[in-house]
Amino acid sequence: MDSRFRGNDSLMNVQLVVIGAGPGGYAAAFLAADLGMEVAIVEKESNPGGVCLYRGCIPSKALLHVAKIISEAKHAKAFGIEYNEPKIDVNKLRDWKKSVVSKLTGGLGQLAKARKIKYIQGEASFINSNTLKIKKADGTNEEMSFQKAILATGSRPAVIPNLPKSPDIWDSTTALDLESIPENLLLVGGGYIGMELGTAYYELGSKVSVVEMTPGLLQGADRDLADILYKRVKGLFTKIMLETKVVKMETSSKGITVTFADKEGKEFKEEYNKVLVSIGRKPNSENLGLENTKVKVTPRGFVEVNDQRQTADPNIFAIGDIAGDPMLAHKASAEGRVAVEAIAGHKVAFEPQAIPAVVFTDPEIAWAGLTEIEAAKAGREVTVVKFPWAASGRALTLDRTDGLTKLIVDPKTQRVLGVGIVGVGAGEMIAEGVVAIEMGAVAADLKLSIHPHPTLSETIMEAAESFFGHSTHIYKPKK
């Protein structure tokens, strides 16, 4: 190792230490090793992966894939094909989900070894701006000196205060444990986590209800996209209680008794076997010894960073959920690469034009760039063009016309500012929108790019055509 990076020879010394090995942390560590740095990772789990792989993105998508198969089998009745009711072996389903997680995390562990990264299972806290105290998984303590550190400690589910302690009250982590399939399940919160897990449990056999304080589900999404999902789940869920608050939860012989208050303040009670609380996430910025450094933390618990993801302490960088919204795995990975390149002396900045968001419900909802909600708040003039999937030949062959593709375009420059899609496979399609926005594409670029037929991707091309008033499959002359 370069002598410039040596500190006290009695300590373990590294050029870069990454604290946390989620999608941001391991992406940063791997790139740093590839660039020739001596790297260490400190992580609670035995292998890299973080919440995303162990208790979030991956296990939830595995569960949603199972739900999709069940849903499609039911839907096949419309084509004249009928299947028997599915027999669900919860133990086997749980084991399959665990196998997916173990394959991915084990593979990442092998990649860390191949890159000669020092992997320490344990928890780290700062003694000062150049030294860590590490409480290792075996119970021993160790100190490490470093030149640079990257904080990638992620987030955890937010909780409602004063809830009774009960195994019948779940958060997203316990819901993914697949302990059982409850007969009646209440979702507290109509955001993306609740809606994803709620639709999965519905397909697995639960009667699902949702309570949401605001007037609509998925408040971050434009209403025309969210409304299509709302229409579908309204026919699936037992109850959707909007503008309704949870006043109290009490344990009972059947599970949990919940007291609600509607928008007029009228209270009523319902009984559920299980309650899934999914009201957002909080950054893991406590118990890290940040008070022993120059790092600044906001009242919401986020670490303040600049465009290079450097904190107020020049030796410490922060990425992912701890560095602010949006709390998305792919945003963390991108930030990790920027932080490492900045440490390596490259001229870089984290300044994406579009960070895609995907809600893996059925139908999926995805958007990137400017939304109509954001444009309205900013008072920005935009032209919104839409292509309904009822006019898509491919959507008709799938019998899934419950979809919409829209572009948000600058009326003067014709530049594509935002893309929104709702429908089956929307999460795969949104990448084209991200590239268009990042490349500064104009509507004509999408219109003139020949898309394969018959595909759902054609809806992006036809939405662009409709900006000029001549989409082939809808008649909407330009005013």
N, C-alpha and C positions, 0 to 999 in steps of 0.2 A: 504493500500500500504506500502511496505517496507520503513522504515524511511530513508534508504540510498538514495532513489529517490526523497525525498522532497526538494524543493527549497524554494523560497519566498512563504509563505503561502497565500499571497494576489493574487497569480497567480494560474491559473489552472495548475496542475502538473500531468504528466503522465510518465510512464516508457518508452514507445515507442510511437512516433507519425509517422504516414505514410502520406506523402504528395502526393496525387494523388491516385485514387482508380480504376485504370485499372487492367488488368489481373495480373500484377506484384504487384501492391499496395494492392489489396484486398486479394490476395493469401498470401502475407507477413503478413498482419494484422490478417487474420483468423488463420494462424499458430501460430503467437505470442500469440493470445488470448487462443488458445488451449494449449499452453505451460504454461499458467498461468500468462502471463504478463498483465499489465494494458495498454490498447491500445487506441489510438485516431486516427481517419482518418480525414484529411482535404481535401475536394474535392469540385470542382465547381458544380457538378451535385447533384441532390437530392438523388440519389442512386449510389452505386458502379457500375462499368462497364467500365468507361473510353472511349477513342476513339474507342477501339475495339468493344464494345457492342453498343455504341450509334451511331457512325459514320464510322465504319470500317468493321472489320471482319464479324460480324453477319449480319448487314443489307445488305452488299454486297453479302454474301452467300445466303441470302434469295432471293435476286434479281436473282442471278445466278441459283438458283433452278428453278425459274419460267422460265428463259431462256432455261434451259435444257428440261423442259416439252414441250415447244414450238418446240424446235429443234427435240426432239424425235417424236413428232407428225408428223412433216414434213418428218422425216426419215422413218416413217412407210410405206410410199408409196412404198419403195423398197420391202416390204414384201407382197404387195397387199392390204394394208389397207390405205384408204384415209380419211382425216378429212377436214372439212371446215376450212377456214381461221379463226384464233382465233380472238375473239372480246375482246379487252383489255380495261378494266375499270381502268384507271390510279388511280382514287381516291380510289377505293376498294383495288387495289394493294398496294398503299401507306399506307392505313390503316392496311392492313395485316402485312406489314413490320414493322410498328410501334408497332403492338400488340406483335410481336416476341420480339422486343427490350424491351418493357415495362414488359413483363412476366419475362424475364431474369434479368433485372436490379431490378425489384421489389422483385424477389426472393433473390437476393444478399442483398438487404436492410434488408429483414427479417433475413437472416443468420447473418448479422452484429449485429442486435438487440439481437438475440438469444445468441450471444457470448459476449454480454454486452460491445461492442465496442462503445466508444463515437464518434459519427459521426457528424462532423461539416461541414455544407455546406458553403464554402467560399474559399478565396485564402490566402495562407500563404507566409510569407517572413521572413528571419532570421534577428533577431536583433543582435544575437551573437550565439556562438556554443551551447548554452543551452536554448535559448529563441526564440520563434516565435511571430510575430505579425500576427493576423488573421483578415482579412477584411471579415466579415460574409455576407451572402446573404441578410440579413435584413438591411444592411448598417451600423451596429455597428462594433466596433473593440474590439478585445480581445487579451490578451497576454497569452502564454502558455509556461511553462518551461518543459523540458524533459531531460531524461538521454541519449536516443538515438533517432535518426531520420533516416527515410528511404525516400530518394527522389525517387519518381516514377511518375514524371510529364509528361512523354511521349514525343510525337513529334507532329508536324503539317505539312501540305503540304508545300513544297518549292514553291516559286513563281518566275516567270520571271520578272525582273525589268522593269519598264516603260511601263507596259501594260495599255491600257485604262481601266477605271472603267466601267464595263458593266455587267449586269445580264446575258449576253449571253456568258461570259467567266466563266467557271466552274472550281472548283477544285474537288477532290474526295468527299468532304463533300456535296457540292451543287449537284453533280451528283446523289448522293444517296437520295436526297430529292424528286426525281421523280416529279419535277415541271411539266415536259412535256416530250413527246417523240419527239425529233427534227427530221425533215426530213433529214437534213444533219448534221453530227457530225464529228468534227476533234479531234483526240487524239494527243496531243503534248507529245510525250514520249512513247516509245515502251517497257516499263518495265511492271512488273506484275500488277500494279494497272490499268494502261491504258488498258492493254490487257483484264483483267477481265471485267472491266466496258464496254469496247468497244464491246466485244462479247455479253454481256447482252443486250446492247442497239440495237445491230444488230438484235437479235432475237425478240426484242420488236417492230422492224419496222424501225429503223433508217438506213440510208445509212452512213456507217462509213469509214473514212479514217484515216490513222496514219502517222505521220512524226517522224522520229528518226534520230538523228545526227550520230549514229554509223552504221557500216555495217550490223547489224542484230538486230532482236528483242530479248528481254530477255537476255541481255549481261551476266548476272550472271550464266546462265545455259549452259551446254555443248551443242555444236552446233548440234550434232546428235539428241538430245532431242528437242531443240528449232526448228530445221528444220521441224520436223513433224507437229508442231503447225503452222509454217509458211505456209506450203503447204495447210493446211486446211483454214486458214484465208485469204490466197491469193484468194481463190475461193469465199469468203464471202464478204470481204471488197472491197469498191470501189477503193481505192488506198492505196498502202503501199510505202511510200517515204523514202527510207533509204539513209544514208549519205546526209541528207538534213537538212538545218537550217531554223528556223523561223526568218526572218529579222524584220518583223513589223506586228502588228495587228491594224486594224482600224475599228471603228464601222460604220455600214451602215444600210440602211433601211431594209435589209434582215437578218441582224445579224452581222457577223464579216468578214471583208476582210483580208485575211492573205497573206503576201508576203513571199515567200520562196526563198532560194538559194540552188541549187544543188551542188554536189561536185566540179564541174568546176566553180562555182560562178555565174552561170546563174540564174537570178531572174525570178519568175513567180508568178502570183496571183490566188487565189481561194476564193470562197465565201462559207460561212457555216452559218447555223442557230445558232449553238452552238459550242464552243471550250472547250474541257476538257484538262486542263493543269495538267499533272501527271508526274513530273520530279523528284520525290523523296520527302523525308521528312526531316525536320530539328528538332533537339532536343529542347525541351522547357527548356532552362537553364537560360533564362533572367528573370529579375524582381523577383528573388527569394532571393535577399539579400546575395548571396553567397560571395560577397566581404567582408561581415562582419564575415566570417568564414575562415577556412584554406583550404577550398575546392579549388581544381585546375581544371580549365576548358581549354580544348584544343582549338586551333584556329577554329575548326569545330563546337564548342559548346558542345562537349561531356564532361561529368564529369569523371575525372580520378579515377579509382578504382583498388583495388588489387584483389586477388583471392577470398577473402571473401566478395567482393563488398563494401569494406570500402574505403572511400575517404581519402584524405590527412588530413582531420579533423577526429580524432578518434571517435567523437560522431556521425558522419554523414555517412550513407551508400547511395549508389545509384544503382538503378536497371532499367532494361528495356531500352527503346529507348535512354534515357538520358545518359546511361552508355556505349553506343557504339553499333556498328553493330554486328550481324544482328538485324534489327528492327522487331522483331517477338514476338507475344503475348506469345507463349509457352516458348520462351527464357526468357522473363520477369518473368513469373511465377516461373520458375526454379531458377532464380537469387534471387527472393524474398524469397524463402524457404531457400536458402543458407545464405542470409544475416541475417535472423531471427535466424537460428541455430547458426551462428557465434556470434550474440549478446547474445544468451543463453549460450554461453561458450562451444559449441560443436566444435570438431575438424573437420572442413569442408572446402571445396574449390569448386569453380565453375570451373570445368575442364571437360566438356563433350567432348566425342570423336566425337559426331555427333549431330548437331542441324538440324532437317529436315526443308526443305523449300518446300512449295507447291504453285503452281500457279493454281488457280481454273478456268482455261479456259476450253475449250472443243476442244481437249482432255486436261486433266490435266497433269501437269508436276511436278514431285517431285524428290528431291534428298537429300542425307544425306552422311556425311563423306567427303572423298576426292573426288574432281571432276577431270576430265581429264585436265581441264584448270589449276587447282591448281598444279596438278602433273607435267605438262609441265613447269610451271613457276619455280617450285622448282627443276627441273631437276631430278625428282624421277622416277625410273624405275618401271613401273606397267604393268600388263597384264589386258587387257580389254576384257571381254567376253559378248556377246550380244545374246538375244533371241528375234527375231522379232515376233510380234503378229500375223502375217500372218500364223504362224505355230501353233497358239493356237486354240484349238477346241472351247473354251469358247468365244474367241474374234470373231470367225466366227459365232457363234450362235447369237451374238449381232450385227453382221454386222459392227463391229468396229475393223478392223484389223490395223487401223492407230495407232499402239503402238509399244513400244520397252522397254525391260527390260535389264539392263546391270549391271554387277558387275565390280568393280575395285579392283584387287587382287594383293597382293605382290607376285611376281613370286617365291621368295625364301621360304618364310614362308607359303605361300598360305592363308594368313590372308585376310579377307575381309576388305578393306579400305574405300570403297565407294559403294553406290548403286544409280542408276538413273533409273527412270521410266517415260515414257510418255504414256498416254492412259486413257481411261475412268476409274475412280476410283483410279488413281495413288496415290492420297492423302491418301486414306485409306490403300493402300498396303505398303507405305514407312515405316510404323512403324516396320515391320519385319526387314527391313534393318537397322533401328536405333538400334534395340535390338542386331542384329548380330554384328554390329560394336562395340557397348558398351561392349558386352560380349567377344570380342576378337575371334569371330567365324572364322573358316577357311572355305574354299570353300566346303570341304567335309561335314562339318556340315549341310550346306544348301542342299547339294546333297542328304544326307542320311535322312533328315527330310521329312517324307512322307506328301505330300501336297494333299488336297482333289481334286478330279476330277469330273466334269470339272470346273475349276476356273481359274481366271486370276492370282491368287497367284502361280499357278504351273510354271508360267514363271520365277519366282525367282529360283525355284528348277532346272529348265531346263537350265537356264543360268549357274548355278553352275556346272551342269553336263557337259556343253559344255567346261568348263575350262579343264576338263579331256579328252575331245574329244569324248564323247559318249552320247550326248543328244539324247533322243528318237526321237523327232520330227523334228530335223534338222540334216543334215549330214555335219559335219565340223570336220574331224579328227585332233587330236592334232599334230602339227608339231614337 
